[in-house]
Amino acid sequence: MIIRYACGFLSLALVLPGLAAAQQGRPAINAVTSTASSAGGSSKAIAAAKSQAFSPDSVFVNPDVRPQFVGGEPALQAYMTKNMRYPEKARQQKVAGKVYIRFVLSAAGRVTDASFVRGPGSGLNEEALRLVWMMPAWQPGYQRGQAVRVVCTIPIEFQL
């Protein structure tokens, strides 16, 4: 069984402020510089602007520090091996393959909003989804030193 996880492949406009404006040829408005310049460049204004650089509802795709299963990839493989139950329907039909599960890890490292992206069916998609929902908490991802929500996709391979 091979399990790999990837958190992030795309850039969100929420993560990169001013990206849309820059692509349209307009100057981007940056809250950090406008706050600092109106406050005379005080360090309190800059610190306040940095702490409000993104909302707690933001979901990151590629944070500064990616989330990690506690114990790393070997522990994730051990968890999957221990808890996987091959569906009887799939076993009878001799169905095998990879199921891709996308989920959001909360700032606390808990799985939320899990769904399967692609898979062979015959009960394998549901089993992979069950495994992801049952996972223990991960080490969360961090953006600028703050724990954030991160979208992740992991392939779970089923072999007969």
N, C-alpha and C positions, 0 to 999 in steps of 0.2 A: 504494500500500500504506500503510495506516494502522496504526501500532503505538503503543499506549499501555500503560503499566503502572501498576498500583495496588498498593500494599502496604498492606493493612489496611482493613477496614471494620467489624470486630467487636472487642469487648473480651473478653479472656480472663480467667477468674476467677484464673488464676495471676498475671496482670499486675496485677490490682487486688486486693491482699490485703484480706480483710475484707468484700468486696462481698456475698458470700452471707450472711454473718452480719448485715450491716446490713439486708439485705432481709428477714431473718427477725426483725428487731427485737432481736437480741442485740448486745452491744458487741463490736467487732472487737478482736482481740488484735494489737498491733503490736510486732514484734520490736525495732524501733528504740527505742521509748519504754520498753519493759520492760527492755532491756539498759542503756539510759542511766540509768534510775532506780535499778537495782540496783547500778550502778557509781558512783553518786554524781554522775552527769552528766559523767563524764570525756570528753574529746574522743576518746581512744583507743577507748572503748567505742562511741561514736557512729560513728566511722569504720569500725570492724569490722562493726557492724551494717549500715551502708550498703553495704559491699563484699559482704555476703552477702544483700542484699535480694532477689535472684532467682538461681535455679540456672542453671548453664551449659546445661542441657538445655531451658530455657524457649524457647518460640517466640513471638515477638511479632508482633502484627498491625499495630499502629500505634505504632512506637517514636518517641522524641523526634526522631531524625534518620533519615529514610527512606533505604533503600539506593538507589543510583543507578548506572546503567550508565556505565562510564568513557567520558567524552565527551558524556554526556547523551543526550537523545532523538534528536538527529540522528545520532549515532554508532550507536545501536541500530537505527535505520531503515537506515542504510548497511550494517550487519552483516547484517540480515535480507535486504536486496535482493541483496547479494553472494552469500550462501550458500543462498538458497532455490532448491529444485528442484521445480517444479510436477509432481506425480505424473501419469504418463501416463494412468492409469485415470480420474483426475478430469478431465483435459483432454479425453479421448474422450467422457465423459459430460457435459461442460460444467458441472461442479460448481464452485461458488465459494462463498465465505462466510468467516465468522470462526471461528477455533478459539480457545477460551479455555484457557490452560495455567496450572495452579497449581503452584508450586514453593516450596521453602524455600531461602533464601539462608543459608549458614553464616556464622559470625562472620568468616570469612576472605573472604567474598564469592563462594564457589563454589556452584553450583546443586546441590541435593540434593532427593530426593523429588519429582521432577517427574511430573505426570500431566495428562491433558487432562480438562477439566470438561465441555466441550460443543463440538461441532463438526459439520460436515456429513458427515464420513466420506469414503469413496472415496479413502483414502490421505492426505487433507489433515491429519487428526488426527495421524497418525504422522510426517508431515513437520514439522509444527509442534513436536512433541515432540523430534524430532531436532535442530531448530534451537536449542531451549532447552538441551538437554543439551550441545551444542557451544559454547555461549556462553563467552566469556572471563570471568574474575573481575570482579565488580562491586565498587563501593565499598560496604562493609557498612553496615548500619543501626546506630545507636547508641542506647542507653538509659542515661541518667545517666553519659554519658562512656565507657561500655564497649561494645565491639562485640558485637552479639547476633545470634541467628538470627531471621530475619523471613520470614513467609509472604507471597508475592506472587502476583498473578494478572495475566497479560498477554493481551490479545487479539491474535491474528495474523490479518490479513486476506489472503485469497487472491483475486485477481482475474484473470480470463482476459484 
